[in-house]
């Protein structure tokens, strides 16, 4: 067996290490052990993933003194822990955010999008595989071109009574009618100037996991976009149209044919901003099991 642990570039500053054992206790791959003096090191392993290091960098993140470096990463350059009041701000964001269906027809500032995508690099994946790919169509003109091709095909087929697997004449007509108000002439992408698409090869026994990981990424993106003052909408129908009705439009995204696209997120500057959050009452569907079974 070839030992590839050396590729981790795992280093310990013994002047800082207090031998607390936290790095070993959070090691997802269970490859950290201690030498005779109690300092951590990485044991030989066959390959990254389930047979070795998960590349999660938890050892670097958990060290209270910043004594551990891995993959050449300097712990001093890591993001610090958030402020104590972060929960209150996240609570406000979750309760305030709305699905946006009317956008300004303009490109988002690239620096904002860079910061959003930097956050997306930290979105969790199963086994820390980090294999979910992101395609961002960040030019309004390109989105317009994809929309034109997909919309034309969608409309042509609808006139012949052909819809996506989840739609029917009733749902299609309802969406079509909404173009005069909430969807502003675009039932497909809701007029979104940009598209975010999480995708991954989905086959074999892990196919469903691949879809779930994409949905998780879409959910994170929607929240992060709102945090930066953008509007966003998670669209299942748009994904169905590209997957089922318009392979030409799907090909324009550049996404491989064997990758799943469960959802598409439209985003951009909102045309209409909300003044406050809504007051939903869903307590009846929240089930808390507090009783013991003894």
TORKOL-4160 file (C-alpha; in steps of 0.2 Angstrom, whole numbers, padded with zeros to 4 digits, m for minus):
294
<pt num="1" X="0000" Y="0000" Z="0000"/>
<pt num="2" X="0007" Y="0017" Z="m0005"/>
<pt num="3" X="0007" Y="0029" Z="0009"/>
<pt num="4" X="0000" Y="0046" Z="0003"/>
<pt num="5" X="m0001" Y="0054" Z="0021"/>
<pt num="6" X="0014" Y="0064" Z="0016"/>
<pt num="7" X="0002" Y="0074" Z="0004"/>
<pt num="8" X="m0007" Y="0081" Z="0019"/>
<pt num="9" X="0008" Y="0091" Z="0023"/>
<pt num="10" X="0003" Y="0090" Z="0042"/>
<pt num="11" X="0014" Y="0100" Z="0053"/>
<pt num="12" X="0014" Y="0103" Z="0072"/>
<pt num="13" X="0022" Y="0118" Z="0080"/>
<pt num="14" X="0028" Y="0110" Z="0096"/>
<pt num="15" X="0031" Y="0127" Z="0104"/>
<pt num="16" X="0012" Y="0130" Z="0103"/>
<pt num="17" X="0005" Y="0113" Z="0104"/>
<pt num="18" X="m0003" Y="0110" Z="0122"/>
<pt num="19" X="m0006" Y="0091" Z="0118"/>
<pt num="20" X="m0025" Y="0093" Z="0122"/>
<pt num="21" X="m0030" Y="0079" Z="0110"/>
<pt num="22" X="m0044" Y="0089" Z="0101"/>
<pt num="23" X="m0037" Y="0087" Z="0084"/>
<pt num="24" X="m0038" Y="0068" Z="0086"/>
<pt num="25" X="m0056" Y="0069" Z="0093"/>
<pt num="26" X="m0062" Y="0078" Z="0078"/>
<pt num="27" X="m0053" Y="0069" Z="0065"/>
<pt num="28" X="m0066" Y="0062" Z="0053"/>
<pt num="29" X="m0054" Y="0050" Z="0044"/>
<pt num="30" X="m0047" Y="0044" Z="0061"/>
<pt num="31" X="m0030" Y="0046" Z="0055"/>
<pt num="32" X="m0022" Y="0057" Z="0069"/>
<pt num="33" X="m0013" Y="0048" Z="0082"/>
<pt num="34" X="0000" Y="0053" Z="0095"/>
<pt num="35" X="0019" Y="0050" Z="0096"/>
<pt num="36" X="0028" Y="0045" Z="0112"/>
<pt num="37" X="0028" Y="0062" Z="0118"/>
<pt num="38" X="0010" Y="0065" Z="0115"/>
<pt num="39" X="0011" Y="0076" Z="0100"/>
<pt num="40" X="m0001" Y="0073" Z="0085"/>
<pt num="41" X="0004" Y="0065" Z="0069"/>
<pt num="42" X="m0005" Y="0058" Z="0054"/>
<pt num="43" X="m0004" Y="0039" Z="0052"/>
<pt num="44" X="m0001" Y="0031" Z="0035"/>
<pt num="45" X="m0016" Y="0029" Z="0024"/>
<pt num="46" X="m0021" Y="0022" Z="0007"/>
<pt num="47" X="m0031" Y="0037" Z="m0001"/>
<pt num="48" X="m0041" Y="0052" Z="0003"/>
<pt num="49" X="m0059" Y="0049" Z="0008"/>
<pt num="50" X="m0066" Y="0035" Z="0018"/>
<pt num="51" X="m0049" Y="0026" Z="0018"/>
<pt num="52" X="m0039" Y="0040" Z="0025"/>
<pt num="53" X="m0039" Y="0059" Z="0028"/>
<pt num="54" X="m0056" Y="0067" Z="0023"/>
<pt num="55" X="m0047" Y="0084" Z="0019"/>
<pt num="56" X="m0059" Y="0092" Z="0031"/>
<pt num="57" X="m0046" Y="0103" Z="0040"/>
<pt num="58" X="m0055" Y="0100" Z="0057"/>
<pt num="59" X="m0038" Y="0098" Z="0065"/>
<pt num="60" X="m0032" Y="0115" Z="0059"/>
<pt num="61" X="m0049" Y="0123" Z="0064"/>
<pt num="62" X="m0050" Y="0115" Z="0082"/>
<pt num="63" X="m0033" Y="0119" Z="0088"/>
<pt num="64" X="m0035" Y="0132" Z="0102"/>
<pt num="65" X="m0017" Y="0138" Z="0100"/>
<pt num="66" X="m0015" Y="0137" Z="0081"/>
<pt num="67" X="m0002" Y="0124" Z="0082"/>
<pt num="68" X="m0008" Y="0114" Z="0067"/>
<pt num="69" X="m0005" Y="0117" Z="0049"/>
<pt num="70" X="m0011" Y="0105" Z="0035"/>
<pt num="71" X="m0011" Y="0106" Z="0016"/>
<pt num="72" X="0000" Y="0121" Z="0018"/>
<pt num="73" X="m0013" Y="0131" Z="0026"/>
<pt num="74" X="m0009" Y="0144" Z="0039"/>
<pt num="75" X="m0021" Y="0144" Z="0054"/>
<pt num="76" X="m0019" Y="0163" Z="0056"/>
<pt num="77" X="m0027" Y="0165" Z="0039"/>
<pt num="78" X="m0043" Y="0156" Z="0044"/>
<pt num="79" X="m0060" Y="0164" Z="0047"/>
<pt num="80" X="m0062" Y="0168" Z="0066"/>
<pt num="81" X="m0077" Y="0162" Z="0075"/>
<pt num="82" X="m0092" Y="0173" Z="0073"/>
<pt num="83" X="m0098" Y="0186" Z="0086"/>
<pt num="84" X="m0109" Y="0180" Z="0100"/>
<pt num="85" X="m0124" Y="0189" Z="0093"/>
<pt num="86" X="m0124" Y="0180" Z="0076"/>
<pt num="87" X="m0139" Y="0169" Z="0080"/>
<pt num="88" X="m0150" Y="0185" Z="0082"/>
<pt num="89" X="m0145" Y="0191" Z="0065"/>
<pt num="90" X="m0147" Y="0174" Z="0056"/>
<pt num="91" X="m0164" Y="0173" Z="0065"/>
<pt num="92" X="m0169" Y="0189" Z="0057"/>
<pt num="93" X="m0162" Y="0184" Z="0040"/>
<pt num="94" X="m0172" Y="0168" Z="0040"/>
<pt num="95" X="m0188" Y="0176" Z="0045"/>
<pt num="96" X="m0186" Y="0191" Z="0033"/>
<pt num="97" X="m0181" Y="0183" Z="0017"/>
<pt num="98" X="m0194" Y="0180" Z="0003"/>
<pt num="99" X="m0193" Y="0172" Z="m0014"/>
<pt num="100" X="m0190" Y="0185" Z="m0026"/>
<pt num="101" X="m0199" Y="0185" Z="m0043"/>
<pt num="102" X="m0196" Y="0202" Z="m0049"/>
<pt num="103" X="m0178" Y="0208" Z="m0053"/>
<pt num="104" X="m0169" Y="0222" Z="m0060"/>
<pt num="105" X="m0162" Y="0218" Z="m0077"/>
<pt num="106" X="m0144" Y="0221" Z="m0073"/>
<pt num="107" X="m0128" Y="0212" Z="m0068"/>
<pt num="108" X="m0123" Y="0210" Z="m0050"/>
<pt num="109" X="m0107" Y="0218" Z="m0044"/>
<pt num="110" X="m0093" Y="0205" Z="m0047"/>
<pt num="111" X="m0085" Y="0208" Z="m0030"/>
<pt num="112" X="m0102" Y="0203" Z="m0021"/>
<pt num="113" X="m0103" Y="0187" Z="m0032"/>
<pt num="114" X="m0085" Y="0183" Z="m0028"/>
<pt num="115" X="m0089" Y="0185" Z="m0009"/>
<pt num="116" X="m0104" Y="0174" Z="m0011"/>
<pt num="117" X="m0095" Y="0160" Z="m0020"/>
<pt num="118" X="m0081" Y="0161" Z="m0007"/>
<pt num="119" X="m0094" Y="0156" Z="0006"/>
<pt num="120" X="m0100" Y="0142" Z="m0005"/>
<pt num="121" X="m0083" Y="0134" Z="m0005"/>
<pt num="122" X="m0087" Y="0129" Z="0013"/>
<pt num="123" X="m0104" Y="0122" Z="0010"/>
<pt num="124" X="m0105" Y="0104" Z="0018"/>
<pt num="125" X="m0105" Y="0088" Z="0007"/>
<pt num="126" X="m0107" Y="0070" Z="0011"/>
<pt num="127" X="m0090" Y="0063" Z="0017"/>
<pt num="128" X="m0083" Y="0080" Z="0014"/>
<pt num="129" X="m0082" Y="0074" Z="m0005"/>
<pt num="130" X="m0082" Y="0092" Z="m0011"/>
<pt num="131" X="m0088" Y="0085" Z="m0027"/>
<pt num="132" X="m0103" Y="0096" Z="m0030"/>
<pt num="133" X="m0100" Y="0108" Z="m0044"/>
<pt num="134" X="m0107" Y="0125" Z="m0046"/>
<pt num="135" X="m0111" Y="0134" Z="m0062"/>
<pt num="136" X="m0114" Y="0152" Z="m0061"/>
<pt num="137" X="m0121" Y="0161" Z="m0076"/>
<pt num="138" X="m0117" Y="0179" Z="m0071"/>
<pt num="139" X="m0120" Y="0188" Z="m0087"/>
<pt num="140" X="m0138" Y="0194" Z="m0090"/>
<pt num="141" X="m0136" Y="0193" Z="m0109"/>
<pt num="142" X="m0131" Y="0174" Z="m0107"/>
<pt num="143" X="m0146" Y="0171" Z="m0096"/>
<pt num="144" X="m0157" Y="0179" Z="m0109"/>
<pt num="145" X="m0150" Y="0168" Z="m0123"/>
<pt num="146" X="m0153" Y="0152" Z="m0113"/>
<pt num="147" X="m0171" Y="0158" Z="m0108"/>
<pt num="148" X="m0175" Y="0162" Z="m0126"/>
<pt num="149" X="m0171" Y="0144" Z="m0131"/>
<pt num="150" X="m0179" Y="0135" Z="m0117"/>
<pt num="151" X="m0195" Y="0146" Z="m0116"/>
<pt num="152" X="m0198" Y="0144" Z="m0135"/>
<pt num="153" X="m0197" Y="0125" Z="m0133"/>
<pt num="154" X="m0207" Y="0125" Z="m0118"/>
<pt num="155" X="m0221" Y="0135" Z="m0126"/>
<pt num="156" X="m0221" Y="0125" Z="m0142"/>
<pt num="157" X="m0223" Y="0109" Z="m0132"/>
<pt num="158" X="m0237" Y="0116" Z="m0121"/>
<pt num="159" X="m0247" Y="0121" Z="m0136"/>
<pt num="160" X="m0247" Y="0102" Z="m0140"/>
<pt num="161" X="m0251" Y="0097" Z="m0122"/>
<pt num="162" X="m0234" Y="0092" Z="m0118"/>
<pt num="163" X="m0227" Y="0097" Z="m0101"/>
<pt num="164" X="m0214" Y="0093" Z="m0088"/>
<pt num="165" X="m0217" Y="0078" Z="m0077"/>
<pt num="166" X="m0224" Y="0088" Z="m0062"/>
<pt num="167" X="m0235" Y="0100" Z="m0073"/>
<pt num="168" X="m0252" Y="0099" Z="m0082"/>
<pt num="169" X="m0262" Y="0111" Z="m0092"/>
<pt num="170" X="m0269" Y="0118" Z="m0075"/>
<pt num="171" X="m0252" Y="0122" Z="m0068"/>
<pt num="172" X="m0245" Y="0129" Z="m0084"/>
<pt num="173" X="m0260" Y="0140" Z="m0087"/>
<pt num="174" X="m0258" Y="0147" Z="m0069"/>
<pt num="175" X="m0240" Y="0150" Z="m0071"/>
<pt num="176" X="m0243" Y="0158" Z="m0088"/>
<pt num="177" X="m0256" Y="0170" Z="m0080"/>
<pt num="178" X="m0244" Y="0175" Z="m0067"/>
<pt num="179" X="m0233" Y="0183" Z="m0080"/>
<pt num="180" X="m0244" Y="0199" Z="m0080"/>
<pt num="181" X="m0240" Y="0202" Z="m0062"/>
<pt num="182" X="m0228" Y="0193" Z="m0051"/>
<pt num="183" X="m0217" Y="0185" Z="m0064"/>
<pt num="184" X="m0216" Y="0200" Z="m0075"/>
<pt num="185" X="m0217" Y="0191" Z="m0092"/>
<pt num="186" X="m0206" Y="0176" Z="m0088"/>
<pt num="187" X="m0214" Y="0161" Z="m0080"/>
<pt num="188" X="m0198" Y="0151" Z="m0083"/>
<pt num="189" X="m0184" Y="0160" Z="m0074"/>
<pt num="190" X="m0194" Y="0174" Z="m0066"/>
<pt num="191" X="m0184" Y="0187" Z="m0075"/>
<pt num="192" X="m0169" Y="0183" Z="m0065"/>
<pt num="193" X="m0153" Y="0191" Z="m0072"/>
<pt num="194" X="m0142" Y="0177" Z="m0066"/>
<pt num="195" X="m0143" Y="0158" Z="m0062"/>
<pt num="196" X="m0134" Y="0147" Z="m0050"/>
<pt num="197" X="m0134" Y="0129" Z="m0053"/>
<pt num="198" X="m0127" Y="0115" Z="m0041"/>
<pt num="199" X="m0124" Y="0099" Z="m0050"/>
<pt num="200" X="m0115" Y="0083" Z="m0048"/>
<pt num="201" X="m0113" Y="0066" Z="m0057"/>
<pt num="202" X="m0127" Y="0055" Z="m0050"/>
<pt num="203" X="m0126" Y="0036" Z="m0053"/>
<pt num="204" X="m0125" Y="0020" Z="m0044"/>
<pt num="205" X="m0129" Y="0018" Z="m0025"/>
<pt num="206" X="m0124" Y="0036" Z="m0021"/>
<pt num="207" X="m0136" Y="0044" Z="m0034"/>
<pt num="208" X="m0149" Y="0050" Z="m0022"/>
<pt num="209" X="m0135" Y="0057" Z="m0011"/>
<pt num="210" X="m0128" Y="0067" Z="m0025"/>
<pt num="211" X="m0146" Y="0075" Z="m0028"/>
<pt num="212" X="m0147" Y="0079" Z="m0009"/>
<pt num="213" X="m0130" Y="0087" Z="m0009"/>
<pt num="214" X="m0135" Y="0099" Z="m0024"/>
<pt num="215" X="m0151" Y="0104" Z="m0015"/>
<pt num="216" X="m0141" Y="0108" Z="0001"/>
<pt num="217" X="m0130" Y="0119" Z="m0009"/>
<pt num="218" X="m0144" Y="0128" Z="m0018"/>
<pt num="219" X="m0152" Y="0131" Z="0000"/>
<pt num="220" X="m0136" Y="0138" Z="0006"/>
<pt num="221" X="m0134" Y="0149" Z="m0009"/>
<pt num="222" X="m0151" Y="0156" Z="m0008"/>
<pt num="223" X="m0148" Y="0162" Z="0010"/>
<pt num="224" X="m0131" Y="0169" Z="0007"/>
<pt num="225" X="m0137" Y="0179" Z="m0008"/>
<pt num="226" X="m0151" Y="0186" Z="0003"/>
<pt num="227" X="m0137" Y="0190" Z="0016"/>
<pt num="228" X="m0129" Y="0201" Z="0003"/>
<pt num="229" X="m0144" Y="0211" Z="m0001"/>
<pt num="230" X="m0149" Y="0201" Z="m0017"/>
<pt num="231" X="m0165" Y="0193" Z="m0021"/>
<pt num="232" X="m0166" Y="0174" Z="m0025"/>
<pt num="233" X="m0178" Y="0161" Z="m0030"/>
<pt num="234" X="m0176" Y="0142" Z="m0030"/>
<pt num="235" X="m0184" Y="0135" Z="m0045"/>
<pt num="236" X="m0189" Y="0117" Z="m0048"/>
<pt num="237" X="m0199" Y="0120" Z="m0064"/>
<pt num="238" X="m0185" Y="0129" Z="m0073"/>
<pt num="239" X="m0174" Y="0114" Z="m0069"/>
<pt num="240" X="m0187" Y="0102" Z="m0076"/>
<pt num="241" X="m0189" Y="0112" Z="m0092"/>
<pt num="242" X="m0170" Y="0111" Z="m0095"/>
<pt num="243" X="m0169" Y="0093" Z="m0090"/>
<pt num="244" X="m0184" Y="0086" Z="m0099"/>
<pt num="245" X="m0190" Y="0098" Z="m0113"/>
<pt num="246" X="m0175" Y="0108" Z="m0119"/>
<pt num="247" X="m0158" Y="0099" Z="m0120"/>
<pt num="248" X="m0152" Y="0113" Z="m0131"/>
<pt num="249" X="m0154" Y="0125" Z="m0117"/>
<pt num="250" X="m0147" Y="0113" Z="m0105"/>
<pt num="251" X="m0131" Y="0111" Z="m0116"/>
<pt num="252" X="m0129" Y="0130" Z="m0116"/>
<pt num="253" X="m0125" Y="0130" Z="m0097"/>
<pt num="254" X="m0110" Y="0119" Z="m0101"/>
<pt num="255" X="m0115" Y="0106" Z="m0088"/>
<pt num="256" X="m0111" Y="0088" Z="m0092"/>
<pt num="257" X="m0125" Y="0077" Z="m0097"/>
<pt num="258" X="m0122" Y="0064" Z="m0083"/>
<pt num="259" X="m0124" Y="0077" Z="m0070"/>
<pt num="260" X="m0140" Y="0080" Z="m0061"/>
<pt num="261" X="m0148" Y="0097" Z="m0059"/>
<pt num="262" X="m0162" Y="0095" Z="m0046"/>
<pt num="263" X="m0165" Y="0114" Z="m0044"/>
<pt num="264" X="m0160" Y="0131" Z="m0052"/>
<pt num="265" X="m0158" Y="0147" Z="m0041"/>
<pt num="266" X="m0162" Y="0163" Z="m0050"/>
<pt num="267" X="m0154" Y="0178" Z="m0042"/>
<pt num="268" X="m0150" Y="0197" Z="m0044"/>
<pt num="269" X="m0155" Y="0214" Z="m0037"/>
<pt num="270" X="m0173" Y="0214" Z="m0032"/>
<pt num="271" X="m0185" Y="0226" Z="m0040"/>
<pt num="272" X="m0196" Y="0226" Z="m0025"/>
<pt num="273" X="m0189" Y="0225" Z="m0007"/>
<pt num="274" X="m0200" Y="0219" Z="0007"/>
<pt num="275" X="m0202" Y="0231" Z="0022"/>
<pt num="276" X="m0203" Y="0217" Z="0035"/>
<pt num="277" X="m0205" Y="0198" Z="0037"/>
<pt num="278" X="m0221" Y="0188" Z="0037"/>
<pt num="279" X="m0229" Y="0180" Z="0052"/>
<pt num="280" X="m0231" Y="0161" Z="0048"/>
<pt num="281" X="m0238" Y="0150" Z="0061"/>
<pt num="282" X="m0233" Y="0132" Z="0058"/>
<pt num="283" X="m0232" Y="0126" Z="0076"/>
<pt num="284" X="m0244" Y="0111" Z="0072"/>
<pt num="285" X="m0232" Y="0103" Z="0061"/>
<pt num="286" X="m0217" Y="0105" Z="0072"/>
<pt num="287" X="m0215" Y="0089" Z="0082"/>
<pt num="288" X="m0204" Y="0089" Z="0098"/>
<pt num="289" X="m0201" Y="0072" Z="0106"/>
<pt num="290" X="m0197" Y="0076" Z="0124"/>
<pt num="291" X="m0204" Y="0061" Z="0133"/>
<pt num="292" X="m0194" Y="0046" Z="0137"/>
<pt num="293" X="m0199" Y="0029" Z="0133"/>
<pt num="294" X="m0195" Y="0021" Z="0150"/>
